[in-house]
Amino acid sequence: MAAGLRAVRRWGLVAAPPSLAFTRSAFAVKKANNAQPNWLGVGLAFGTSAALWALLIKQHNEDVMEYERRKAHKCKQCS
Amino acid sequence: MVFLPDESRSLPPPPLLNKGTVWLGFAGWMSALMDNAFNQRPIFGAGIHRQVLLATLGCFVGYHLVKRAEYMHAKVDRELFEYIRHHPADFQPKGT
């Protein structure tokens, strides 16, 4: 995720890119250090994923319950 | 313009594993793998958190897109059948 953002910044910095589009000026951008994990980023990513799955599964279960409820009641006020 | 009107909840919800969630989840995962490739990291082994996040995002978006697509198709079908019901003369079998 962070590397993707860096890539976008890189493209903005390089006005006329040479054949390899992912070069960047060493004066402007910090070198990416993939050896040391960005634990905050990792935690946020996993946390967000867990939250999204929980949200998705909750939404699906709510949808199923709502559908069953409407089917059972033959809802006249629902469409 | 509402993404999912209330009457869409009267439709049976799609299963969690459907074309949309699988395809977009796969696309999200692929984009994480491509990000690894472009940044010269090990393709499968690096950025697991990124792969998981993008795949999850794909599944999430896919599920809601499939719900909307099913609603739009059901709406069109309903309008079609209403039209047929209102114009029976136009829909007689040939020869009668």
Backbone of each chain as nested JSON, in Angstrom:
{
  "chains": [
    {"id": "A", "residues": [
      {"number": 1, "name": "MET", "atoms": {"N": [0.86, -1.203, 0.0], "CA": [0.0, 0.0, 0.0], "C": [0.887, 1.241, 0.0]}},
      {"number": 2, "name": "ALA", "atoms": {"N": [1.866, 1.259, 0.923], "CA": [2.751, 2.425, 1.013], "C": [3.61, 2.52, -0.238]}},
      {"number": 3, "name": "ALA", "atoms": {"N": [4.014, 1.329, -0.732], "CA": [4.861, 1.334, -1.925], "C": [4.079, 1.831, -3.125]}},
      {"number": 4, "name": "GLY", "atoms": {"N": [2.787, 1.506, -3.142], "CA": [1.943, 1.999, -4.237], "C": [1.856, 3.512, -4.222]}},
      {"number": 5, "name": "LEU", "atoms": {"N": [1.71, 4.066, -3.003], "CA": [1.662, 5.524, -2.877], "C": [2.987, 6.138, -3.308]}},
      {"number": 6, "name": "ARG", "atoms": {"N": [4.072, 5.442, -2.894], "CA": [5.389, 5.953, -3.296], "C": [5.513, 5.949, -4.812]}},
      {"number": 7, "name": "ALA", "atoms": {"N": [4.972, 4.896, -5.434], "CA": [5.056, 4.808, -6.9], "C": [4.353, 5.999, -7.527]}},
      {"number": 8, "name": "VAL", "atoms": {"N": [3.184, 6.374, -6.985], "CA": [2.446, 7.505, -7.549], "C": [3.256, 8.782, -7.402]}},
      {"number": 9, "name": "ARG", "atoms": {"N": [3.829, 8.95, -6.203], "CA": [4.661, 10.15, -6.004], "C": [5.824, 10.146, -6.972]}},
      {"number": 10, "name": "ARG", "atoms": {"N": [6.384, 8.953, -7.154], "CA": [7.507, 8.832, -8.079], "C": [7.113, 9.316, -9.46]}},
      {"number": 11, "name": "TRP", "atoms": {"N": [5.949, 8.874, -9.942], "CA": [5.548, 9.273, -11.284], "C": [5.388, 10.783, -11.376]}},
      {"number": 12, "name": "GLY", "atoms": {"N": [4.891, 11.378, -10.297], "CA": [4.716, 12.83, -10.303], "C": [6.053, 13.549, -10.355]}},
      {"number": 13, "name": "LEU", "atoms": {"N": [7.075, 12.941, -9.728], "CA": [8.362, 13.619, -9.653], "C": [9.112, 13.565, -10.977]}},
      {"number": 14, "name": "VAL", "atoms": {"N": [8.899, 12.455, -11.702], "CA": [9.675, 12.276, -12.925], "C": [8.874, 12.84, -14.078]}},
      {"number": 15, "name": "ALA", "atoms": {"N": [9.336, 13.954, -14.628], "CA": [8.569, 14.63, -15.674], "C": [8.607, 13.835, -16.972]}},
      {"number": 16, "name": "ALA", "atoms": {"N": [9.812, 13.471, -17.429], "CA": [9.926, 12.72, -18.684], "C": [10.589, 11.394, -18.352]}},
      {"number": 17, "name": "PRO", "atoms": {"N": [9.817, 10.386, -18.015], "CA": [10.454, 9.143, -17.541], "C": [11.215, 8.457, -18.655]}},
      {"number": 18, "name": "PRO", "atoms": {"N": [12.38, 7.907, -18.311], "CA": [13.086, 7.077, -19.297], "C": [12.33, 5.777, -19.516]}},
      {"number": 19, "name": "SER", "atoms": {"N": [12.907, 4.845, -20.231], "CA": [12.168, 3.655, -20.637], "C": [11.588, 2.914, -19.424]}},
      {"number": 20, "name": "LEU", "atoms": {"N": [12.303, 2.867, -18.303], "CA": [11.797, 2.203, -17.113], "C": [11.023, 3.229, -16.287]}},
      {"number": 21, "name": "ALA", "atoms": {"N": [9.732, 3.029, -16.135], "CA": [8.896, 4.093, -15.572], "C": [9.06, 4.254, -14.078]}},
      {"number": 22, "name": "PHE", "atoms": {"N": [9.702, 3.318, -13.408], "CA": [9.721, 3.383, -11.952], "C": [11.031, 3.893, -11.38]}},
      {"number": 23, "name": "THR", "atoms": {"N": [11.751, 4.684, -12.146], "CA": [12.959, 5.317, -11.597], "C": [12.528, 6.562, -10.835]}},
      {"number": 24, "name": "ARG", "atoms": {"N": [13.338, 7.02, -9.963], "CA": [13.001, 8.199, -9.175], "C": [14.284, 8.879, -8.74]}},
      {"number": 25, "name": "SER", "atoms": {"N": [14.188, 10.14, -8.405], "CA": [15.358, 10.883, -7.976], "C": [15.677, 10.52, -6.537]}},
      {"number": 26, "name": "ALA", "atoms": {"N": [16.915, 10.156, -6.273], "CA": [17.304, 9.776, -4.917], "C": [17.294, 10.985, -3.994]}},
      {"number": 27, "name": "PHE", "atoms": {"N": [17.311, 12.188, -4.574], "CA": [17.324, 13.385, -3.734], "C": [15.948, 13.659, -3.148]}},
      {"number": 28, "name": "ALA", "atoms": {"N": [14.894, 13.172, -3.829], "CA": [13.549, 13.583, -3.44], "C": [12.829, 12.534, -2.612]}},
      {"number": 29, "name": "VAL", "atoms": {"N": [13.116, 11.262, -2.835], "CA": [12.332, 10.208, -2.188], "C": [13.243, 9.353, -1.326]}},
      {"number": 30, "name": "LYS", "atoms": {"N": [12.748, 8.99, -0.135], "CA": [13.528, 8.103, 0.733], "C": [13.572, 6.712, 0.119]}},
      {"number": 31, "name": "LYS", "atoms": {"N": [14.676, 6.026, 0.315], "CA": [14.783, 4.662, -0.205], "C": [13.849, 3.758, 0.591]}},
      {"number": 32, "name": "ALA", "atoms": {"N": [13.117, 2.914, -0.131], "CA": [12.199, 2.006, 0.551], "C": [12.996, 0.94, 1.286]}},
      {"number": 33, "name": "ASN", "atoms": {"N": [12.664, 0.704, 2.534], "CA": [13.378, -0.327, 3.28], "C": [12.429, -1.484, 3.529]}},
      {"number": 34, "name": "ASN", "atoms": {"N": [12.533, -2.487, 2.68], "CA": [11.622, -3.616, 2.831], "C": [12.081, -4.599, 3.887]}},
      {"number": 35, "name": "ALA", "atoms": {"N": [13.297, -4.409, 4.434], "CA": [13.8, -5.356, 5.421], "C": [13.113, -5.156, 6.767]}},
      {"number": 36, "name": "GLN", "atoms": {"N": [12.778, -3.886, 7.109], "CA": [12.113, -3.636, 8.393], "C": [10.638, -3.395, 8.154]}},
      {"number": 37, "name": "PRO", "atoms": {"N": [9.793, -4.273, 8.677], "CA": [8.373, -4.119, 8.414], "C": [7.839, -2.826, 9.027]}},
      {"number": 38, "name": "ASN", "atoms": {"N": [6.926, -2.214, 8.305], "CA": [6.217, -1.049, 8.826], "C": [5.064, -1.588, 9.651]}},
      {"number": 39, "name": "TRP", "atoms": {"N": [5.329, -1.846, 10.965], "CA": [4.355, -2.586, 11.767], "C": [3.029, -1.858, 11.887]}},
      {"number": 40, "name": "LEU", "atoms": {"N": [3.09, -0.522, 11.891], "CA": [1.827, 0.234, 11.947], "C": [0.995, -0.057, 10.711]}},
      {"number": 41, "name": "GLY", "atoms": {"N": [1.67, -0.018, 9.547], "CA": [0.952, -0.297, 8.302], "C": [0.396, -1.71, 8.285]}},
      {"number": 42, "name": "VAL", "atoms": {"N": [1.217, -2.661, 8.762], "CA": [0.769, -4.06, 8.786], "C": [-0.45, -4.203, 9.696]}},
      {"number": 43, "name": "GLY", "atoms": {"N": [-0.353, -3.596, 10.893], "CA": [-1.469, -3.695, 11.844], "C": [-2.734, -3.072, 11.289]}},
      {"number": 44, "name": "LEU", "atoms": {"N": [-2.576, -1.877, 10.683], "CA": [-3.746, -1.206, 10.105], "C": [-4.356, -2.041, 8.988]}},
      {"number": 45, "name": "ALA", "atoms": {"N": [-3.485, -2.632, 8.141], "CA": [-4.004, -3.412, 7.01], "C": [-4.774, -4.627, 7.507]}},
      {"number": 46, "name": "PHE", "atoms": {"N": [-4.187, -5.379, 8.448], "CA": [-4.881, -6.557, 8.961], "C": [-6.145, -6.161, 9.715]}},
      {"number": 47, "name": "GLY", "atoms": {"N": [-6.047, -5.069, 10.495], "CA": [-7.225, -4.613, 11.24], "C": [-8.357, -4.225, 10.312]}},
      {"number": 48, "name": "THR", "atoms": {"N": [-7.99, -3.464, 9.256], "CA": [-9.011, -3.058, 8.284], "C": [-9.615, -4.266, 7.591]}},
      {"number": 49, "name": "SER", "atoms": {"N": [-8.763, -5.248, 7.236], "CA": [-9.286, -6.455, 6.577], "C": [-10.265, -7.178, 7.481]}},
      {"number": 50, "name": "ALA", "atoms": {"N": [-9.88, -7.331, 8.769], "CA": [-10.77, -8.024, 9.702], "C": [-12.09, -7.279, 9.816]}},
      {"number": 51, "name": "ALA", "atoms": {"N": [-12.007, -5.933, 9.916], "CA": [-13.226, -5.133, 10.034], "C": [-14.098, -5.291, 8.793]}},
      {"number": 52, "name": "LEU", "atoms": {"N": [-13.453, -5.274, 7.6], "CA": [-14.224, -5.399, 6.362], "C": [-14.908, -6.754, 6.274]}},
      {"number": 53, "name": "TRP", "atoms": {"N": [-14.209, -7.833, 6.668], "CA": [-14.834, -9.161, 6.63], "C": [-16.005, -9.216, 7.598]}},
      {"number": 54, "name": "ALA", "atoms": {"N": [-15.785, -8.657, 8.801], "CA": [-16.874, -8.67, 9.789], "C": [-18.076, -7.919, 9.231]}},
      {"number": 55, "name": "LEU", "atoms": {"N": [-17.81, -6.761, 8.631], "CA": [-18.888, -5.949, 8.053], "C": [-19.61, -6.71, 6.953]}},
      {"number": 56, "name": "LEU", "atoms": {"N": [-18.832, -7.374, 6.092], "CA": [-19.415, -8.1, 4.962], "C": [-20.296, -9.244, 5.443]}},
      {"number": 57, "name": "ILE", "atoms": {"N": [-19.768, -10.028, 6.398], "CA": [-20.525, -11.191, 6.876], "C": [-21.767, -10.738, 7.627]}},
      {"number": 58, "name": "LYS", "atoms": {"N": [-21.624, -9.644, 8.41], "CA": [-22.793, -9.113, 9.13], "C": [-23.848, -8.654, 8.125]}},
      {"number": 59, "name": "GLN", "atoms": {"N": [-23.404, -7.928, 7.096], "CA": [-24.333, -7.426, 6.075], "C": [-25.054, -8.572, 5.399]}},
      {"number": 60, "name": "HIS", "atoms": {"N": [-24.301, -9.636, 5.059], "CA": [-24.901, -10.78, 4.381], "C": [-25.949, -11.443, 5.268]}},
      {"number": 61, "name": "ASN", "atoms": {"N": [-25.603, -11.637, 6.55], "CA": [-26.573, -12.27, 7.451], "C": [-27.815, -11.41, 7.617]}},
      {"number": 62, "name": "GLU", "atoms": {"N": [-27.619, -10.084, 7.703], "CA": [-28.774, -9.175, 7.8], "C": [-29.638, -9.28, 6.548]}},
      {"number": 63, "name": "ASP", "atoms": {"N": [-28.97, -9.351, 5.379], "CA": [-29.72, -9.46, 4.127], "C": [-30.561, -10.721, 4.112]}},
      {"number": 64, "name": "VAL", "atoms": {"N": [-29.955, -11.847, 4.544], "CA": [-30.679, -13.122, 4.543], "C": [-31.875, -13.037, 5.476]}},
      {"number": 65, "name": "MET", "atoms": {"N": [-31.651, -12.475, 6.696], "CA": [-32.747, -12.381, 7.67], "C": [-33.871, -11.497, 7.14]}},
      {"number": 66, "name": "GLU", "atoms": {"N": [-33.494, -10.368, 6.516], "CA": [-34.503, -9.439, 6.003], "C": [-35.309, -10.095, 4.895]}},
      {"number": 67, "name": "TYR", "atoms": {"N": [-34.62, -10.836, 4.019], "CA": [-35.32, -11.519, 2.931], "C": [-36.3, -12.546, 3.482]}},
      {"number": 68, "name": "GLU", "atoms": {"N": [-35.843, -13.352, 4.465], "CA": [-36.715, -14.374, 5.057], "C": [-37.908, -13.719, 5.738]}},
      {"number": 69, "name": "ARG", "atoms": {"N": [-37.635, -12.602, 6.43], "CA": [-38.707, -11.902, 7.146], "C": [-39.752, -11.412, 6.161]}},
      {"number": 70, "name": "ARG", "atoms": {"N": [-39.315, -10.835, 5.051], "CA": [-40.274, -10.298, 4.086], "C": [-41.044, -11.41, 3.409]}},
      {"number": 71, "name": "LYS", "atoms": {"N": [-40.347, -12.527, 3.155], "CA": [-41.021, -13.653, 2.514], "C": [-42.097, -14.206, 3.449]}},
      {"number": 72, "name": "ALA", "atoms": {"N": [-41.746, -14.312, 4.753], "CA": [-42.67, -14.926, 5.707], "C": [-43.902, -14.065, 5.916]}},
      {"number": 73, "name": "HIS", "atoms": {"N": [-43.68, -12.732, 6.007], "CA": [-44.794, -11.85, 6.305], "C": [-45.611, -11.499, 5.072]}},
      {"number": 74, "name": "LYS", "atoms": {"N": [-45.115, -11.888, 3.874], "CA": [-45.775, -11.479, 2.626], "C": [-46.078, -9.984, 2.717]}},
      {"number": 75, "name": "CYS", "atoms": {"N": [-45.023, -9.258, 3.06], "CA": [-45.087, -7.839, 3.385], "C": [-45.942, -7.063, 2.38]}},
      {"number": 76, "name": "LYS", "atoms": {"N": [-46.967, -6.39, 2.882], "CA": [-47.753, -5.57, 1.955], "C": [-47.145, -4.189, 1.81]}},
      {"number": 77, "name": "GLN", "atoms": {"N": [-46.431, -3.725, 2.875], "CA": [-45.835, -2.392, 2.75], "C": [-44.466, -2.433, 2.08]}},
      {"number": 78, "name": "CYS", "atoms": {"N": [-43.82, -3.629, 2.045], "CA": [-42.592, -3.74, 1.287], "C": [-42.967, -4.004, -0.172]}},
      {"number": 79, "name": "SER", "atoms": {"N": [-42.053, -3.769, -1.091], "CA": [-42.388, -4.011, -2.51], "C": [-42.149, -5.461, -2.885]}}
    ]},
    {"id": "B", "residues": [
      {"number": 1, "name": "MET", "atoms": {"N": [-29.467, 9.321, -6.21], "CA": [-29.493, 7.957, -6.764], "C": [-28.929, 6.986, -5.749]}},
      {"number": 2, "name": "VAL", "atoms": {"N": [-29.83, 6.181, -5.166], "CA": [-29.413, 5.257, -4.103], "C": [-28.726, 4.04, -4.726]}},
      {"number": 3, "name": "PHE", "atoms": {"N": [-27.686, 3.566, -4.075], "CA": [-26.978, 2.406, -4.625], "C": [-27.831, 1.15, -4.517]}},
      {"number": 4, "name": "LEU", "atoms": {"N": [-28.476, 0.963, -3.358], "CA": [-29.324, -0.212, -3.151], "C": [-30.641, 0.248, -2.532]}},
      {"number": 5, "name": "PRO", "atoms": {"N": [-31.707, 0.417, -3.332], "CA": [-32.987, 0.84, -2.767], "C": [-33.531, -0.192, -1.799]}},
      {"number": 6, "name": "ASP", "atoms": {"N": [-34.491, 0.24, -0.972], "CA": [-35.009, -0.649, 0.059], "C": [-35.641, -1.893, -0.542]}},
      {"number": 7, "name": "GLU", "atoms": {"N": [-36.289, -1.766, -1.713], "CA": [-36.985, -2.933, -2.248], "C": [-36.003, -4.01, -2.709]}},
      {"number": 8, "name": "SER", "atoms": {"N": [-34.721, -3.64, -2.859], "CA": [-33.739, -4.665, -3.237], "C": [-33.581, -5.692, -2.123]}},
      {"number": 9, "name": "ARG", "atoms": {"N": [-33.998, -5.339, -0.882], "CA": [-33.859, -6.277, 0.223], "C": [-34.92, -7.377, 0.16]}},
      {"number": 10, "name": "SER", "atoms": {"N": [-35.917, -7.187, -0.718], "CA": [-36.899, -8.253, -0.881], "C": [-36.366, -9.366, -1.77]}},
      {"number": 11, "name": "LEU", "atoms": {"N": [-35.263, -9.105, -2.46], "CA": [-34.679, -10.136, -3.309], "C": [-33.823, -11.07, -2.467]}},
      {"number": 12, "name": "PRO", "atoms": {"N": [-33.708, -12.337, -2.869], "CA": [-32.788, -13.228, -2.143], "C": [-31.367, -12.711, -2.287]}},
      {"number": 13, "name": "PRO", "atoms": {"N": [-30.654, -12.565, -1.169], "CA": [-29.293, -12.048, -1.273], "C": [-28.368, -13.06, -1.941]}},
      {"number": 14, "name": "PRO", "atoms": {"N": [-27.393, -12.592, -2.715], "CA": [-26.467, -13.535, -3.343], "C": [-25.624, -14.216, -2.285]}},
      {"number": 15, "name": "PRO", "atoms": {"N": [-25.142, -15.438, -2.563], "CA": [-24.265, -16.103, -1.589], "C": [-22.972, -15.315, -1.447]}},
      {"number": 16, "name": "LEU", "atoms": {"N": [-22.301, -15.501, -0.293], "CA": [-21.053, -14.766, -0.057], "C": [-20.004, -15.111, -1.105]}},
      {"number": 17, "name": "LEU", "atoms": {"N": [-20.037, -16.371, -1.582], "CA": [-19.111, -16.783, -2.617], "C": [-19.849, -16.714, -3.944]}},
      {"number": 18, "name": "ASN", "atoms": {"N": [-19.638, -15.63, -4.703], "CA": [-20.312, -15.526, -5.992], "C": [-19.325, -14.95, -7.005]}},
      {"number": 19, "name": "LYS", "atoms": {"N": [-19.805, -14.853, -8.256], "CA": [-18.91, -14.399, -9.337], "C": [-18.197, -13.093, -8.969]}},
      {"number": 20, "name": "GLY", "atoms": {"N": [-18.973, -12.165, -8.393], "CA": [-18.404, -10.847, -8.117], "C": [-17.338, -10.892, -7.058]}},
      {"number": 21, "name": "THR", "atoms": {"N": [-17.643, -11.559, -5.926], "CA": [-16.676, -11.578, -4.837], "C": [-15.427, -12.341, -5.258]}},
      {"number": 22, "name": "VAL", "atoms": {"N": [-15.615, -13.477, -5.943], "CA": [-14.447, -14.262, -6.326], "C": [-13.59, -13.479, -7.317]}},
      {"number": 23, "name": "TRP", "atoms": {"N": [-14.232, -12.917, -8.342], "CA": [-13.447, -12.26, -9.393], "C": [-12.749, -11.012, -8.878]}},
      {"number": 24, "name": "LEU", "atoms": {"N": [-13.495, -10.154, -8.168], "CA": [-12.878, -8.913, -7.695], "C": [-11.887, -9.167, -6.566]}},
      {"number": 25, "name": "GLY", "atoms": {"N": [-12.162, -10.188, -5.736], "CA": [-11.191, -10.552, -4.709], "C": [-9.898, -11.015, -5.347]}},
      {"number": 26, "name": "PHE", "atoms": {"N": [-10.046, -11.829, -6.408], "CA": [-8.88, -12.292, -7.151], "C": [-8.149, -11.118, -7.788]}},
      {"number": 27, "name": "ALA", "atoms": {"N": [-8.918, -10.166, -8.351], "CA": [-8.299, -8.991, -8.976], "C": [-7.542, -8.164, -7.942]}},
      {"number": 28, "name": "GLY", "atoms": {"N": [-8.116, -8.022, -6.75], "CA": [-7.424, -7.288, -5.684], "C": [-6.131, -7.972, -5.299]}},
      {"number": 29, "name": "TRP", "atoms": {"N": [-6.214, -9.304, -5.174], "CA": [-5.015, -10.064, -4.814], "C": [-3.952, -9.909, -5.894]}},
      {"number": 30, "name": "MET", "atoms": {"N": [-4.38, -9.991, -7.174], "CA": [-3.448, -9.844, -8.285], "C": [-2.776, -8.484, -8.256]}},
      {"number": 31, "name": "SER", "atoms": {"N": [-3.538, -7.437, -7.921], "CA": [-2.925, -6.113, -7.927], "C": [-1.9, -5.998, -6.809]}},
      {"number": 32, "name": "ALA", "atoms": {"N": [-2.142, -6.697, -5.666], "CA": [-1.121, -6.713, -4.619], "C": [0.127, -7.438, -5.108]}},
      {"number": 33, "name": "LEU", "atoms": {"N": [-0.074, -8.565, -5.82], "CA": [1.076, -9.304, -6.351], "C": [1.836, -8.465, -7.379]}},
      {"number": 34, "name": "MET", "atoms": {"N": [1.077, -7.718, -8.208], "CA": [1.739, -6.873, -9.215], "C": [2.518, -5.757, -8.533]}},
      {"number": 35, "name": "ASP", "atoms": {"N": [1.95, -5.202, -7.453], "CA": [2.672, -4.179, -6.71], "C": [3.99, -4.742, -6.206]}},
      {"number": 36, "name": "ASN", "atoms": {"N": [3.971, -5.982, -5.695], "CA": [5.207, -6.633, -5.276], "C": [6.177, -6.744, -6.435]}},
      {"number": 37, "name": "ALA", "atoms": {"N": [5.673, -7.161, -7.595], "CA": [6.547, -7.361, -8.752], "C": [7.177, -6.044, -9.183]}},
      {"number": 38, "name": "PHE", "atoms": {"N": [6.367, -4.981, -9.25], "CA": [6.899, -3.7, -9.722], "C": [7.918, -3.119, -8.763]}},
      {"number": 39, "name": "ASN", "atoms": {"N": [7.786, -3.421, -7.48], "CA": [8.741, -2.906, -6.513], "C": [9.828, -3.908, -6.19]}},
      {"number": 40, "name": "GLN", "atoms": {"N": [9.939, -4.907, -7.053], "CA": [11.032, -5.882, -6.959], "C": [11.084, -6.52, -5.588]}},
      {"number": 41, "name": "ARG", "atoms": {"N": [9.916, -6.953, -5.097], "CA": [9.843, -7.722, -3.858], "C": [9.466, -9.155, -4.242]}},
      {"number": 42, "name": "PRO", "atoms": {"N": [9.686, -10.118, -3.323], "CA": [9.208, -11.482, -3.625], "C": [7.713, -11.444, -3.861]}},
      {"number": 43, "name": "ILE", "atoms": {"N": [7.269, -12.048, -4.958], "CA": [5.898, -11.811, -5.411], "C": [4.859, -12.341, -4.423]}},
      {"number": 44, "name": "PHE", "atoms": {"N": [5.007, -13.607, -3.997], "CA": [3.995, -14.184, -3.118], "C": [4.308, -13.967, -1.652]}},
      {"number": 45, "name": "GLY", "atoms": {"N": [5.607, -13.938, -1.331], "CA": [5.967, -13.935, 0.085], "C": [5.92, -12.582, 0.742]}},
      {"number": 46, "name": "ALA", "atoms": {"N": [5.956, -11.51, -0.057], "CA": [6.05, -10.184, 0.544], "C": [4.675, -9.534, 0.676]}},
      {"number": 47, "name": "GLY", "atoms": {"N": [4.563, -8.675, 1.662], "CA": [3.351, -7.866, 1.791], "C": [2.086, -8.671, 1.922]}},
      {"number": 48, "name": "ILE", "atoms": {"N": [2.109, -9.688, 2.801], "CA": [0.9, -10.52, 2.975], "C": [-0.264, -9.64, 3.418]}},
      {"number": 49, "name": "HIS", "atoms": {"N": [0.049, -8.661, 4.28], "CA": [-1.03, -7.795, 4.767], "C": [-1.666, -7.024, 3.613]}},
      {"number": 50, "name": "ARG", "atoms": {"N": [-0.832, -6.665, 2.644], "CA": [-1.343, -5.946, 1.477], "C": [-2.222, -6.859, 0.639]}},
      {"number": 51, "name": "GLN", "atoms": {"N": [-1.748, -8.121, 0.446], "CA": [-2.519, -9.075, -0.36], "C": [-3.882, -9.32, 0.289]}},
      {"number": 52, "name": "VAL", "atoms": {"N": [-3.854, -9.526, 1.618], "CA": [-5.109, -9.799, 2.32], "C": [-6.041, -8.596, 2.217]}},
      {"number": 53, "name": "LEU", "atoms": {"N": [-5.489, -7.384, 2.419], "CA": [-6.342, -6.195, 2.412], "C": [-6.983, -5.974, 1.054]}},
      {"number": 54, "name": "LEU", "atoms": {"N": [-6.189, -6.067, -0.012], "CA": [-6.737, -5.805, -1.348], "C": [-7.716, -6.887, -1.771]}},
      {"number": 55, "name": "ALA", "atoms": {"N": [-7.434, -8.16, -1.397], "CA": [-8.387, -9.223, -1.719], "C": [-9.693, -8.997, -0.976]}},
      {"number": 56, "name": "THR", "atoms": {"N": [-9.588, -8.618, 0.305], "CA": [-10.795, -8.347, 1.1], "C": [-11.594, -7.21, 0.498]}},
      {"number": 57, "name": "LEU", "atoms": {"N": [-10.89, -6.155, 0.123], "CA": [-11.559, -5.004, -0.49], "C": [-12.291, -5.423, -1.752]}},
      {"number": 58, "name": "GLY", "atoms": {"N": [-11.631, -6.274, -2.56], "CA": [-12.258, -6.758, -3.782], "C": [-13.521, -7.548, -3.493]}},
      {"number": 59, "name": "CYS", "atoms": {"N": [-13.454, -8.447, -2.5], "CA": [-14.636, -9.235, -2.145], "C": [-15.766, -8.339, -1.674]}},
      {"number": 60, "name": "PHE", "atoms": {"N": [-15.421, -7.35, -0.856], "CA": [-16.435, -6.454, -0.299], "C": [-17.146, -5.693, -1.414]}},
      {"number": 61, "name": "VAL", "atoms": {"N": [-16.336, -5.07, -2.293], "CA": [-16.919, -4.301, -3.409], "C": [-17.7, -5.235, -4.33]}},
      {"number": 62, "name": "GLY", "atoms": {"N": [-17.15, -6.436, -4.579], "CA": [-17.805, -7.386, -5.469], "C": [-19.179, -7.791, -4.971]}},
      {"number": 63, "name": "TYR", "atoms": {"N": [-19.28, -8.04, -3.666], "CA": [-20.563, -8.45, -3.1], "C": [-21.619, -7.381, -3.334]}},
      {"number": 64, "name": "HIS", "atoms": {"N": [-21.272, -6.118, -3.05], "CA": [-22.267, -5.058, -3.2], "C": [-22.585, -4.781, -4.664]}},
      {"number": 65, "name": "LEU", "atoms": {"N": [-21.599, -4.92, -5.534], "CA": [-21.877, -4.741, -6.959], "C": [-22.811, -5.828, -7.47]}},
      {"number": 66, "name": "VAL", "atoms": {"N": [-22.613, -7.078, -7.015], "CA": [-23.484, -8.167, -7.444], "C": [-24.9, -7.92, -6.944]}},
      {"number": 67, "name": "LYS", "atoms": {"N": [-25.02, -7.424, -5.708], "CA": [-26.37, -7.135, -5.185], "C": [-27.054, -6.097, -6.06]}},
      {"number": 68, "name": "ARG", "atoms": {"N": [-26.305, -5.058, -6.443], "CA": [-26.911, -4.018, -7.269], "C": [-27.266, -4.567, -8.644]}},
      {"number": 69, "name": "ALA", "atoms": {"N": [-26.383, -5.378, -9.221], "CA": [-26.645, -5.944, -10.541], "C": [-27.893, -6.812, -10.505]}},
      {"number": 70, "name": "GLU", "atoms": {"N": [-28.037, -7.647, -9.461], "CA": [-29.216, -8.502, -9.362], "C": [-30.47, -7.666, -9.207]}},
      {"number": 71, "name": "TYR", "atoms": {"N": [-30.351, -6.558, -8.46], "CA": [-31.518, -5.682, -8.3], "C": [-31.907, -5.076, -9.643]}},
      {"number": 72, "name": "MET", "atoms": {"N": [-30.922, -4.59, -10.396], "CA": [-31.232, -3.963, -11.692], "C": [-31.874, -4.97, -12.639]}},
      {"number": 73, "name": "HIS", "atoms": {"N": [-31.335, -6.21, -12.658], "CA": [-31.909, -7.229, -13.536], "C": [-33.331, -7.573, -13.117]}},
      {"number": 74, "name": "ALA", "atoms": {"N": [-33.558, -7.689, -11.79], "CA": [-34.901, -8.016, -11.307], "C": [-35.875, -6.897, -11.656]}},
      {"number": 75, "name": "LYS", "atoms": {"N": [-35.415, -5.661, -11.565], "CA": [-36.282, -4.51, -11.867], "C": [-36.694, -4.534, -13.337]}},
      {"number": 76, "name": "VAL", "atoms": {"N": [-35.721, -4.788, -14.195], "CA": [-36.023, -4.831, -15.629], "C": [-36.977, -5.975, -15.93]}},
      {"number": 77, "name": "ASP", "atoms": {"N": [-36.743, -7.14, -15.294], "CA": [-37.638, -8.284, -15.503], "C": [-39.053, -7.962, -15.053]}},
      {"number": 78, "name": "ARG", "atoms": {"N": [-39.16, -7.29, -13.906], "CA": [-40.48, -6.95, -13.4], "C": [-41.189, -6.035, -14.382]}},
      {"number": 79, "name": "GLU", "atoms": {"N": [-40.473, -5.02, -14.886], "CA": [-41.091, -4.088, -15.838], "C": [-41.493, -4.826, -17.118]}},
      {"number": 80, "name": "LEU", "atoms": {"N": [-40.639, -5.779, -17.538], "CA": [-40.942, -6.551, -18.745], "C": [-42.223, -7.355, -18.553]}},
      {"number": 81, "name": "PHE", "atoms": {"N": [-42.323, -8.058, -17.416], "CA": [-43.505, -8.89, -17.196], "C": [-44.755, -8.035, -17.013]}},
      {"number": 82, "name": "GLU", "atoms": {"N": [-44.598, -6.851, -16.383], "CA": [-45.748, -5.945, -16.269], "C": [-46.224, -5.517, -17.641]}},
      {"number": 83, "name": "TYR", "atoms": {"N": [-45.262, -5.198, -18.535], "CA": [-45.633, -4.784, -19.891], "C": [-46.372, -5.909, -20.604]}},
      {"number": 84, "name": "ILE", "atoms": {"N": [-45.833, -7.126, -20.472], "CA": [-46.479, -8.269, -21.132], "C": [-47.887, -8.452, -20.592]}},
      {"number": 85, "name": "ARG", "atoms": {"N": [-48.024, -8.265, -19.272], "CA": [-49.337, -8.435, -18.644], "C": [-50.327, -7.397, -19.161]}},
      {"number": 86, "name": "HIS", "atoms": {"N": [-49.83, -6.16, -19.418], "CA": [-50.718, -5.085, -19.855], "C": [-51.007, -5.14, -21.347]}},
      {"number": 87, "name": "HIS", "atoms": {"N": [-50.196, -5.877, -22.118], "CA": [-50.409, -5.929, -23.568], "C": [-50.52, -7.371, -24.037]}},
      {"number": 88, "name": "PRO", "atoms": {"N": [-51.538, -8.104, -23.569], "CA": [-51.615, -9.537, -23.923], "C": [-51.796, -9.758, -25.417]}},
      {"number": 89, "name": "ALA", "atoms": {"N": [-52.438, -8.788, -26.082], "CA": [-52.704, -8.984, -27.509], "C": [-51.41, -9.092, -28.308]}},
      {"number": 90, "name": "ASP", "atoms": {"N": [-50.365, -8.389, -27.838], "CA": [-49.108, -8.408, -28.595], "C": [-48.324, -9.676, -28.37]}},
      {"number": 91, "name": "PHE", "atoms": {"N": [-48.763, -10.501, -27.415], "CA": [-47.908, -11.64, -27.034], "C": [-48.631, -12.955, -27.195]}},
      {"number": 92, "name": "GLN", "atoms": {"N": [-49.598, -12.998, -28.119], "CA": [-50.247, -14.28, -28.376], "C": [-49.321, -15.162, -29.177]}},
      {"number": 93, "name": "PRO", "atoms": {"N": [-49.435, -16.49, -28.982], "CA": [-48.624, -17.388, -29.808], "C": [-49.003, -17.228, -31.285]}},
      {"number": 94, "name": "LYS", "atoms": {"N": [-48.071, -17.421, -32.171], "CA": [-48.298, -17.217, -33.599], "C": [-49.379, -18.17, -34.077]}},
      {"number": 95, "name": "GLY", "atoms": {"N": [-50.307, -17.602, -34.89], "CA": [-51.335, -18.473, -35.489], "C": [-52.678, -18.336, -34.819]}},
      {"number": 96, "name": "THR", "atoms": {"N": [-52.737, -17.813, -33.565], "CA": [-54.036, -17.678, -32.906], "C": [-54.603, -16.256, -33.128]}}
    ]}
  ]
}
